[in-house]
Amino acid sequence: MLRGLGWASVLALGSIGCAAEDARSAADGKDGSSCTVFAHADGSAAIVCDDGTTAEVRPGQAGASCVVVDNLDGTKTIRCGDGTEVTVKDGVDGVTCTLTSNGDGSKTLRCGDGTEAVIVPPPADGVLDGSYQVVNSMDAMLLAGYVRVSGDLIVRDTAMADLVLAELTRVDGDLIVENNPTLKSVSMPALVSVGGSVSVAGNAALVHLPALPRLLEVGGSLSVEENAALVDLAGVAALTDVGADLFVALDPRLATLAGLSALTTVGGSVTLFGNAALTTLQEPAQLIAVGGALVIGQNPVLRDLAGLASVATIGQWLAISNNEALENVDGLASLSAVGGELSLYNNDSLASVTGLSSLASIGSHVIVNGNAQLPSLAGLGGIATLGGYLFVRGNPSLGSLGGLANLSAVEGYVTVSENRALVELGLASLVSVGGATITLTDNVLLPTCDATGLLAQLTGYAGTVTISGNNDAGMCP
């Protein structure tokens, strides 16, 4: 009854010395001979041993699927969906094994040390039911002949250097490659679809993203984080659609997002965070829509956003923060709508936001805070209303808010504070503020009469107004 796991039982015995024998005629092989399993395209396989003995294993009838569990004591347990299970222990070098036909396409391998297992090739449809975990090279070999995993495929905590799963075309659940300290390369050349999420995380030696050259879609999220040696994302060059989030974070050697050239849609959020070597966003140049938020933060050498030039809409918020080298946002020239807030926060080199000149709609707040080199808000002239508040504080080079000259209504509060170079508000069209407070404070060059003049142009404002710390001696036109 132990069916559906391919060559699990042979490989579970480890590096035993054995000679294959058909129980009806063959003689015992020489003690110490090692054997190799070769899978054929028709579902059968050959066991070839160093002493010259061979055996052919034919496909069995489809049965319950099985999983292999490493007991970490030199044994593995094979558990199958029909309730059967067997524990197989490592053989002793030199023990002779006998391969006996069971008359149903399967064979039983029995060794002199008492270990035995039933060998059954993959079912005719090549589907492994349920989830499967790869811990070592033996586990990888067990997937020979399978084209689909109906659950999750997990590669975690291995000591492997390379992993190749040449025949796999589909994973219905998640594909997880995590915490493999010695893994240098992963290749799944036939994989077209992952129904769940793809996570590549904590693989210290992985230089390139897993080679998935035919992968077109990921139903869930694509997450690439904390891979210390990773330099690019070239392994997913055919990927067009991510159903949920794209998350690339804390990959210290990642200098480019090259590899995302075909990506057009992300259903959730895009987060690029804490990538110490990321210098440019030349990709994803074809990305048109972000269903969630776009968050770009703490990438200290990022200079431009050129790879976002096709993005037209962001469903939630746009947050660009703590990118010390970022000089402009020209890569967002096609952006017309942000469903949530626009936040520009602590970008020390940001000198222009004219790249936002196509932006006509912001669903909630505008936050401009702590951008040391930003002289103006030119580029925000397409915004007529804000669904939230306006918060402009601590921008020491900001001389005017005139870039918001067409803003007529703010549904939330207004705060303009601690902008030491501000000489005018420039909010010439603002006539309505719906929030409970207006705070215009500590803008040391702003004429107080300019601040009070804003109040005069508002219609029926009944909230709390605080005006202080501005230039009382300043002159107004």
N, C-alpha and C positions, 0 to 999 in steps of 0.2 A: 504493500500500500504506500510505500515511500516513493511517490512519483512527482514529476514536474520540476525538479531542481537541476536537471541536466547532469553534469558529471560531479555533483557535489560529493558523493560518497567516496569516489576515488581520491579526489584532491584533499578531502578532509583527513586522509590518513597521513598527510605530510610527506616527507622525503624518506619513505620506507624503501628498502630494497625488495623488489618483487619481480616475479616473472609471470606473465599472463598465461592462463591455461584454460582451455575448454575441458570441463570435467569428464567428457566422454572419451577423449583421446590423447590430449597433450600431456607431456611430462613436465615435472616441476622445473622451473628455471633455476639458474645458478643463484646461490645466496649472494645478496648484495647488489644485484642488478637493478638499476633504476628504470622507470618507465615514463613514457610521455603520452598524453592523450591528444589526438588530432581530430577535430570536428570536421565532418563533411557537410556539403551543402544540402544533402538530402535528409539531414537529421541524424544520420548514423555517425559513428566515430570509430577510430582505430586506436588501440592501446599498443604502442610499440616499445619493447624493452631492449636494453642494451645487449642482452645475450642473444638477440635475434628472434625471440618469440614475439608473436603478435596475436591480437584478438580483435574481432569486429563486434561492435555493439549496435544493435538495430533499434530504431525508435519504438518506444512502448506506447500503449494506449494512454490517452489523456486521463489524468487523475487529479488528485488534490495537489495544490501548490505547496511548496515547502520553503522554510527559511532555515539558515544555518546560524547558530548562536555560539560564539566563542566563549567557553567557560573559563578561560584564562588559567587553566591548570593542565594544559596539554591535551585537552579533549574538546570536542565540539558536539553540540546536540542538533540534530536535524529534526525539526518539528513540522508536521504537515497539517493541512487544513482538515483532513479527515480524522484528526485526533491521534494519529500514530506518531511516534518519535523514536529516535535511536541516538545513543551517544557513541561517538567514534573517538578513539584515542590514538595518539601518534603511535605508529608501529616502531618496532625495534629494527635497526639497521641489520640487513641480512636475512630477515624473516621471509620465508617463501609464501606467496599468495596464490590462491586458486580462483579462477574466474569461471563460474558455473551458469549456464543458460537456464533461465526460469521458464522458458517456453512461451513467454508472452511479450517478447521483445526486450525485456530487461535481463540483466545478469547480476548475480551476487558475487561480490569479491570477498573471499574469506582468507584471512592470513593466520600464520602459525602462532601469532601472539594473542589470538582470540578476537581481534577486531574483524568486523565484517560490515558491509554496506551494500545496498541495492543501487545499481546504476541505471538511471532512466534519462534518456535525452529529452530536450525540450519538447513540449507539445507541438502539434502540427502548426498551430497558429502563431507560435513563437511568443506567446504572452505569459509573463510571469505575474501571477495574481498577487496583489498586496504589495507591501513595501520591502525594500532590500537594502542591506548595508554592506558596503565594501570596507573591510578592515585591513586586508592584505591581498597579495597577488593571487592567492588561491581563490578568494572570494570573487575577484575580477574574472578569473577563468570560468567560474561557475555560470557566468552570464553568456558564455559562448552559445550562439544559436538563438538567443532571445532578441526580439526586435522591439518589444514593448514591455514596460513595467507599469502595472495598473495603479500602483501606489507611489510612494516616495522612493527616490534613489539617493542614498546617503553615503558619502565618502568622508569619513570622519575618524580622526585619531589614528591614522595609519602611519606606518614607517616606510611606505613605498616611495620610490623616486619618480616613477612614471606610471601612468594609467592609460590604457587604450581599451575602449569598448567600441569595436569597429562596426558591429551590426545593429546597435540600438538606434531606433528611429523615433521613439516616442516615450516620454515619461508623463503619465497622467497626473501625478502629484507634484511634489517639489523635487528639485535637483539641488542637493546640498553638498558642497565641497568645503569642509571646515576643519580647522585645527589639525592640519597635516604638516608637521614641521619639516619633513624632508621631501615633500612632493614638489617636483620641478616642472612637470608637464602633465596635462590631461588632454586627451583627444577622444572625441566622439564624432567622427566624421560624417555619420549618417543621421545624426539627430536633427529632426525638423521641428519638433514641437514639445514644449513643456507646459502642461496644463496648469500647474501651480506656479510657485516662485522659484527663482534661481538665486542661490546664496553662495558666494565665494568669499570666505572670510577666515582670517587667522592662519593663512598658509605662508609660513615664513620664507620658503625657498621658491615659491611660484613666481616666475619672471613674466610670463604672459598669461592672459586670461585663458581658461580652458578653450581648446580649439574646437569650436562648434560651428564650422563654416557653413552649414546648411540650416542652422536654426533661424526660423522666420518669426516666430512669435513666442512670447512668454505670457501665460494667462494671468499670472500674479505679478510679483515684484522682481526686479533685478537688483541685487544688492552686492556690492563689491567693497569690502572694508577690511582694514587692518591686515593687508598683505604686504609684508615688509619689503619684498623684492620686486613687486609688480611694476612694470614700466609702461604698459599699454593695454588697451582693450580690444586688440585686433582679432581675437578669437570669435567675435560675434558680428563679423562684417556684413552678414546677410540679414541681421535682425531688423524688422520693420516696426514691430508693435510690442509694447510692454503694457499689459492690462492694468497694472496698479502702479507702484512707485519705482523710480530709478534712484538708487541711493549709492553714491560713490564717496567714501569717506575714509580718512585716516590711512591712506595708502602713501607712504612717505616718498617713494621714488616715482610715482606716477606723474609724468610730465605732460601728458596729452590724453585726450579722450579719443584718439584715433582708433577706429574700429566701430564707431557708432554712426558711420557715414550713411547707412540706409534707414536709420530710425526716423519714423515720421510721427508717431503718436505715443504719448505716455498718458495712460488713463488716470493716474494718480499724480503724486508730487515728484519733482526732480530736486534732489538735494546733492550739492557738491560741497563737501565740508572737510576742512582740516587736511587738505592734501598739500604737503609742504613743498613739493616740486612742481606742482601744476602751474604752467606759465601761460598757456593759451587755450582757448576753447575753439579750435578749428572745427571740431565736431561737437554735437550732432547737427550738421548743416542743413539737413532735410526736415528737422523737427518742426512741425507746424503748430501743434496744440499740446498744451499741458493741462490736464484735467484738474489737477490739484494746485499745489503751490510750487513756485520756483524759488529755491533757497540756495544762495551762494555765499558761503561764509568761511572765514578763517583759512583762506588760501593765500599765504603771505607773498607769493611771487607771481600771482595771477595778474597779467597785464591787460587783457582784453576779453570780450565776450563774443568774438566774431562768429563762433560756431552756432550762435543762437539767432542768426540773422533772419531765419524763416519763421520764427515763433510769432504767431499773430494773436493768440489768446492764452490767458492764464486763468484757470477757473477759480483759484483762491488767491493767495497773496504772493507778492513779489518782495523778497527780502534779500538785500545785498549788504553784507556787513563784515567788518573786520578783515577786509582784503587790502593790505597795506600798499601794494604796488598798483592797484587798479586805478587807471587814469580817466577812463570814460566808460560809458555804457552804449557806445555806438553799435554794438552787436545786437541791440534790441530795437533797431530802426523799424521793424515791421510790426511791433507790438501795438495793438489798438485797444485792448481791453484787459483789465485786471479785476477779477471778481471780488477780491478782498482789499487788503491794504497794500500800499507802496511804502517800503521801509528802506531808507538809505542811512546806514549807521556805521560810524567809525571807520570810514574808508579814507585813510590818511592822504592818499595821493589823488583822490577823485577831484578832477578839475572841471568836469563838464557833464551835464545830463541832457545835452541836446539830442542824444541818441533816442530819447523818449518822445520825440516830436510827433510821432503818429499816435501817441496814447490819447484816447478821447474819453475813456471811462474808467473810473476807479470806484469800486463798490463800497469801500469804507474809508480808512484813514490814509493820510499822508504823514509820514514821519521822516524828518531830515534832521539827523542828530550827530554831532561830533565828527563832521567831515572837514578836516583841517584846511584843505586847499580849495574848497568849492566856493567860487565867487558869485554865482547866480543860480537861479532855478530856470533859466532859459531852456526850453524843451518841454515844459509842462503847460504850455499855452493852450493846449486842446482840452483842458479839464474845466468844465463849467460847474460841476457840483461834486460834493463829497458826501458819501453816505455815512461817514464817521467824523473824526476830529482832524484838525490841522495842528501838527506839533513840529515846531522848528526851534531847535535849541543847540547852543554850543558849537556853532559853525563859525570859527574866528575870521574867516575870509569872506563871508557872505555879505555883500553890500546891499542887496535888494531882494524882495520877494516878487519883483515885477514879472518873473516868469509865470506867475499865477494870475496875471492881469485879467484873465477871462473868467476867473472863479467867481461865481455869483452867490453860491449857497453852500454852507457847511452845516450839516445836521448835528454834529457834535460840538465840542468846545474848541477854542482857538488858544494856542499858547505859542508866543514868540518871545524867547528869552535867551540871554547870555550870548548874543551874537555881536561881538565887540566891534565889527566893521560895518554893521548895518546902519545905513544912513537914510533909508526910506522903506516903508512897507510895500508900496506899489500894488496894493490889492484894490485897484480902482473900481472893479465891478462887484465887489462883495457887498451885498445888501441884506443877507440873511444868515444868522448864526442861531442854531437851535439848541446848542449845549448850554449848560448852567453857568459856565465861566468863560471870560475872556481875560487872558493874562498876557500883558505886554510889559516885561520887566528886564532890567539890567542889560539893555542894549545901549551901551554908553554913548554911542554917536547918534542914535536915533532921536531926532527932535521930539520932545514930548507933544508938541502940537500936531505932529504927524500921527501919533498914537491916538490922541483924542479926536482927531479928524476922522479916523476910522469909525468911531462910535457914531459920529454925526451922520454917516452915510447908511447906517443900518436902520432897518425898518422895525420898529416896535420891540427892540431888545430889552428884556426884563431881567436878565441874569446878573451875576456878580462880575464887576469889572475891576481888575487890578492893574494900575499903571504906575510904575515906580522904577527908579534907578536908570532912567533914560536921560537924554540931554535936555535939561530944562532951558538951556540958553540957545538951543538950536532954532534956526529959522525955517519957516515953511513958506512955500510959494504963495 
